[in-house]
Amino acid sequence: MMRRMTSWAWAFIPVLLLGLMIQECLAGVVIEQVVRDREGNASKVIMYFSESRFRSDHPNGGLTTMIDFKEDRMVMIDHSSKHYVEVKFSQWEREVAERLKESVPGPPQKSRKIVIKKTGETSTLNGFRAEKVQIIADGELIEENWVTRDVALEEVEKVMDKVALGFSKQFKTEMKESREIYEKIKALGFPILIKDYTIAYGLGGVDVLEVKKIEKKELKDEVFLPPKGYLRVIPEPSKK
């Protein structure tokens, strides 16, 4: 599963002048995490959350994705070429949904019974007190989460709720199971270590996502805007 703005122009000259002297900041959350594939290759991911805006940086690949749910905007940046593409997020969702339906023909998968099992096992991971829970689908272990209540992440939940809701509209059947897992895990805490057994099940390897750092901080508007000097590229129309 899935493991992804420039409408802030000032309306009046006096406000513009004030804005040049005082940069506006918004309360937000920054999360640093490391993702490891089944071969053990690690990559760093930095995520920014503020109100209805989200940014994800992938330093290893030189890529950034920004989403503004309120403005229905998605920006994908390639830092190596200093180019970016800007599209409507709702349009991107529809196109991805259509491609998924084409790549996975036939009737939708049968719904599985999802059980979240608390193991009672606890540990301190990267400074967070956490408890291990297992996600079981039709009796099969598909995921292991270490969740913590050490952090209150309302800003993150605001954005993630929008992500889950948005994808639920476009991927009704496909997202039903993921939405159910998300809601049940959220009630127990925030996952800081996730081991996914579905991708490499039976092969001895798992995908791992580990949260290294969580920081609440004021985020400037520029965090959610393409860097100055970058060139906007107009994407070609999708071929039907």
C-alpha positions as CSV (number, residue, x, y, z in Angstrom):
1,M,0.0,0.0,0.0
2,M,1.0,3.1,0.1
3,R,3.5,4.0,2.2
4,R,2.9,12.4,-1.3
5,M,0.9,26.3,-3.9
6,T,1.0,29.4,-4.5
7,S,-2.4,30.9,-3.5
8,W,-1.1,32.9,-0.6
9,A,-0.8,36.2,-2.4
10,W,-1.5,39.3,-0.3
11,A,-4.6,41.3,-1.2
12,F,-3.5,44.7,-0.1
13,I,-0.3,46.7,-0.4
14,P,-0.1,47.5,3.4
15,V,-0.4,43.9,4.2
16,L,2.2,43.0,1.6
17,L,4.7,45.4,3.1
18,L,4.1,44.0,6.5
19,G,4.6,40.5,5.1
20,L,8.0,41.5,3.8
21,M,9.1,42.4,7.3
22,I,7.4,39.5,9.2
23,Q,7.3,36.0,7.7
24,E,4.2,34.2,8.6
25,C,4.6,30.9,10.4
26,L,2.1,28.2,11.0
27,A,2.1,25.6,13.8
28,G,3.1,22.2,12.5
29,V,4.9,18.9,12.9
30,V,8.1,17.6,11.3
31,I,8.7,13.8,11.3
32,E,12.0,12.2,10.3
33,Q,11.9,8.6,9.4
34,V,13.9,5.8,7.8
35,V,12.4,3.3,5.4
36,R,14.2,0.0,4.7
37,D,13.2,-2.3,1.8
38,R,13.4,-6.1,2.0
39,E,17.0,-6.1,0.9
40,G,17.8,-3.8,3.9
41,N,18.5,-0.7,1.8
42,A,17.7,2.4,3.9
43,S,16.4,5.8,2.7
44,K,15.5,8.8,4.7
45,V,12.1,10.6,4.5
46,I,11.2,13.9,6.1
47,M,7.5,14.8,6.4
48,Y,6.0,18.2,7.2
49,F,2.4,18.6,8.4
50,S,0.5,21.9,8.9
51,E,-3.2,22.5,8.8
52,S,-4.3,21.1,5.4
53,R,-0.8,21.0,4.0
54,F,1.7,18.1,3.7
55,R,5.2,17.8,2.4
56,S,7.4,14.7,1.9
57,D,11.1,15.0,1.2
58,H,13.2,12.0,-0.1
59,P,16.8,13.3,0.1
60,N,18.3,10.0,-1.4
61,G,16.3,10.5,-4.6
62,G,16.3,14.3,-4.6
63,L,12.5,14.3,-4.8
64,T,9.8,16.3,-2.9
65,T,6.0,16.0,-3.0
66,M,3.7,18.6,-1.6
67,I,-0.1,18.5,-1.2
68,D,-2.4,21.3,-0.2
69,F,-5.8,19.7,0.4
70,K,-7.6,23.0,0.9
71,E,-6.4,24.3,-2.5
72,D,-6.6,20.9,-4.2
73,R,-3.0,21.2,-5.3
74,M,-0.2,18.7,-5.6
75,V,3.4,19.7,-6.5
76,M,6.1,17.2,-7.4
77,I,9.7,18.5,-7.4
78,D,12.9,17.1,-8.9
79,H,15.7,18.9,-7.2
80,S,18.4,17.5,-9.5
81,S,16.9,19.2,-12.5
82,K,15.3,22.1,-10.5
83,H,12.0,21.4,-12.2
84,Y,8.5,20.8,-10.7
85,V,5.1,19.8,-11.9
86,E,1.9,21.2,-10.4
87,V,-1.5,19.4,-10.8
88,K,-4.9,19.2,-9.1
89,F,-4.7,16.6,-6.3
90,S,-8.2,15.4,-7.1
91,Q,-7.2,14.9,-10.8
92,W,-4.1,12.9,-9.7
93,E,-6.3,10.7,-7.5
94,R,-8.6,10.0,-10.4
95,E,-5.8,9.1,-12.8
96,V,-4.1,6.8,-10.3
97,A,-7.5,5.1,-9.6
98,E,-8.0,4.5,-13.3
99,R,-4.6,3.0,-13.7
100,L,-5.1,0.7,-10.8
101,K,-8.3,-0.6,-12.2
102,E,-6.6,-1.2,-15.6
103,S,-3.6,-3.0,-14.0
104,V,-5.7,-5.2,-11.7
105,P,-8.6,-6.4,-13.8
106,G,-11.4,-8.7,-12.6
107,P,-13.6,-8.6,-9.5
108,P,-12.5,-6.7,-6.4
109,Q,-10.7,-8.6,-3.7
110,K,-12.8,-10.2,-1.0
111,S,-12.9,-8.2,2.3
112,R,-10.8,-9.7,5.0
113,K,-11.5,-9.7,8.8
114,I,-9.0,-7.4,10.4
115,V,-8.0,-7.9,14.0
116,I,-5.6,-5.6,16.0
117,K,-4.0,-7.7,18.7
118,K,-2.2,-6.0,21.6
119,T,0.8,-8.2,22.6
120,G,1.6,-6.5,26.0
121,E,5.2,-6.3,24.9
122,T,6.7,-2.8,25.5
123,S,10.0,-1.1,24.7
124,T,11.6,2.3,24.4
125,L,12.4,3.1,20.8
126,N,14.3,6.3,19.8
127,G,13.2,7.9,23.1
128,F,9.5,6.9,22.7
129,R,7.8,4.5,25.1
130,A,6.0,2.0,22.8
131,E,3.8,-1.1,22.8
132,K,3.8,-3.8,20.1
133,V,0.5,-4.6,18.3
134,Q,-0.1,-7.1,15.6
135,I,-2.4,-6.6,12.5
136,I,-4.0,-9.9,11.5
137,A,-6.1,-10.4,8.3
138,D,-8.1,-13.6,8.2
139,G,-5.8,-15.2,10.7
140,E,-2.6,-14.1,8.9
141,L,-0.1,-11.7,10.4
142,I,0.4,-9.0,7.9
143,E,1.9,-6.2,9.9
144,E,3.6,-5.4,13.2
145,N,3.3,-1.9,14.7
146,W,5.0,-0.3,17.7
147,V,2.7,2.5,18.8
148,T,3.3,5.3,21.3
149,R,1.2,7.7,23.3
150,D,4.1,9.9,24.2
151,V,3.2,12.4,21.5
152,A,0.0,14.3,20.8
153,L,0.0,14.8,17.0
154,E,-3.2,16.6,16.2
155,E,-1.6,18.3,13.2
156,V,-0.5,15.0,11.7
157,E,-3.9,13.4,12.3
158,K,-5.7,16.4,10.6
159,V,-3.6,15.8,7.4
160,M,-3.7,12.0,7.5
161,D,-7.5,12.0,8.0
162,K,-7.7,14.1,4.8
163,V,-5.4,11.7,3.0
164,A,-7.4,8.6,4.1
165,L,-10.7,10.3,3.3
166,G,-9.5,11.5,-0.2
167,F,-8.2,8.1,-1.2
168,S,-11.3,6.4,0.2
169,K,-13.4,8.3,-2.3
170,Q,-11.4,7.1,-5.3
171,F,-10.4,3.7,-4.1
172,K,-13.5,2.6,-2.3
173,T,-12.9,-1.1,-2.2
174,E,-9.1,-1.0,-2.4
175,M,-8.9,1.4,0.6
176,K,-11.5,-0.1,2.9
177,E,-9.1,-2.4,4.6
178,S,-6.3,0.2,4.9
179,R,-8.9,2.7,6.3
180,E,-10.0,0.2,8.9
181,I,-6.4,-0.5,10.0
182,Y,-5.6,3.2,10.1
183,E,-8.6,4.0,12.4
184,K,-8.0,1.0,14.7
185,I,-4.3,1.8,15.1
186,K,-4.9,5.5,15.7
187,A,-7.1,4.6,18.7
188,L,-4.1,2.9,20.3
189,G,-1.4,5.5,19.5
190,F,1.0,6.8,16.9
191,P,3.1,4.1,15.0
192,I,6.8,4.8,15.3
193,L,8.0,1.4,14.0
194,I,6.1,-0.6,11.3
195,K,7.1,-4.0,9.9
196,D,5.1,-4.9,6.8
197,Y,5.0,-8.7,6.2
198,T,2.8,-8.6,3.1
199,I,5.4,-7.6,0.5
200,A,8.1,-10.2,1.3
201,Y,6.0,-12.7,3.2
202,G,7.7,-16.1,3.3
203,L,11.0,-14.7,1.8
204,G,12.6,-13.8,5.1
205,G,12.5,-10.1,4.5
206,V,10.1,-7.3,5.5
207,D,9.6,-3.6,4.7
208,V,10.4,-1.5,7.8
209,L,9.4,2.1,8.5
210,E,11.0,3.7,11.6
211,V,10.3,7.1,13.1
212,K,13.6,8.7,14.3
213,K,12.4,12.1,15.4
214,I,9.2,14.1,15.9
215,E,9.3,17.8,16.4
216,K,6.6,20.4,16.8
217,K,7.6,23.7,15.3
218,E,6.4,26.8,13.5
219,L,6.5,26.2,9.7
220,K,6.9,29.0,7.3
221,D,4.7,29.2,4.2
222,E,7.8,28.7,2.0
223,V,8.1,25.2,3.3
224,F,5.1,24.3,1.2
225,L,6.1,26.2,-1.9
226,P,8.5,25.3,-4.8
227,P,12.0,26.8,-4.3
228,K,12.6,30.1,-6.0
229,G,14.3,29.7,-9.3
230,Y,12.9,26.3,-10.1
231,L,11.1,25.9,-13.5
232,R,7.5,24.7,-13.7
233,V,7.0,22.0,-16.3
234,I,3.5,21.5,-17.8
235,P,2.7,17.8,-17.8
236,E,1.5,16.1,-21.0
237,P,-2.2,15.1,-21.1
238,S,-2.8,11.6,-20.0
239,K,-3.4,9.2,-22.9
240,K,-6.7,7.4,-22.8
